[in-house]
Amino acid sequence: MKVDVQYWLVELDMHGNPELIDGSHDSRENADRALYLRKRLGFYTPVKRYAIARIEITKPDNAIHNDINETAAGEMRDKIREYRKDRE
């Protein structure tokens, strides 16, 4: 399985959840440089929390679905269809 690795500068929200703001970069060092550049250009806000995220991109494995409750999934699909129909 081929893995594509990307590095992103992220902004962390109050819960520590990341929002991708600058990337993708091919190395951690380049993502660090992006933060420095943002500071130099005036796009840096000191009250915000920043981090570097390493992201691995792979294709989904469609064979992994044996433990899904198909009955519940079918019922939910029907409910979603009803909801969408009512919204039209």
C-alpha positions in Angstrom: 0.0 0.0 0.0 1.4 3.4 -1.1 1.4 6.0 1.6 1.6 9.7 0.7 2.9 11.8 3.7 2.1 15.5 3.9 3.0 18.1 6.6 0.6 20.9 7.3 0.6 24.0 9.5 -2.5 23.8 11.6 -4.4 26.1 13.9 -5.8 24.4 17.0 -9.2 25.3 18.3 -10.1 25.4 22.0 -10.5 21.6 22.1 -7.2 20.9 20.3 -8.9 20.0 17.0 -6.7 21.0 14.0 -7.8 23.1 11.0 -5.4 22.9 8.1 -4.2 26.4 7.2 -1.0 26.0 5.2 0.2 23.1 3.1 0.8 20.6 2.0 4.5 20.5 2.6 6.9 17.7 1.8 8.8 18.0 5.0 8.3 19.0 8.7 10.9 21.7 8.2 9.0 23.3 5.4 5.8 23.4 7.5 7.8 25.1 10.2 9.1 27.6 7.7 5.5 28.3 6.7 4.8 29.5 10.3 7.9 31.7 10.3 6.8 33.2 7.0 3.3 33.8 8.2 4.8 35.7 11.2 7.0 37.8 8.9 4.1 38.7 6.6 1.8 39.6 9.5 -0.6 36.6 9.3 0.3 35.3 12.7 -2.0 35.8 15.7 -0.2 35.1 19.0 -3.3 34.2 20.9 -4.0 31.3 18.5 -2.3 27.9 19.0 -0.4 26.4 16.1 1.0 23.0 15.4 2.4 20.9 12.6 0.3 17.9 11.5 1.8 14.9 9.7 -0.9 13.4 7.5 -0.7 10.0 5.9 -2.9 9.7 2.8 -3.9 6.2 1.7 -6.7 4.7 -0.3 -9.6 3.4 1.7 -9.8 -0.4 2.2 -13.3 -1.2 0.9 -13.0 -4.8 2.1 -13.2 -3.8 5.8 -16.9 -3.7 6.4 -17.7 -7.1 8.1 -18.5 -5.5 11.4 -21.0 -3.0 10.1 -24.6 -3.5 11.2 -26.3 -3.6 7.8 -29.8 -3.6 9.2 -29.1 -0.3 11.0 -27.3 1.2 8.0 -30.3 0.4 5.8 -32.8 1.9 8.3 -30.7 5.0 8.6 -30.4 5.3 4.8 -34.2 5.1 4.6 -34.6 7.8 7.2 -32.2 10.1 5.4 -34.1 9.6 2.2 -37.3 10.5 3.9 -35.7 13.6 5.4 -34.4 14.7 2.1 -37.7 14.2 0.4 -39.5 16.3 3.1 -37.0 19.1 2.5 -37.6 19.3 -1.2 
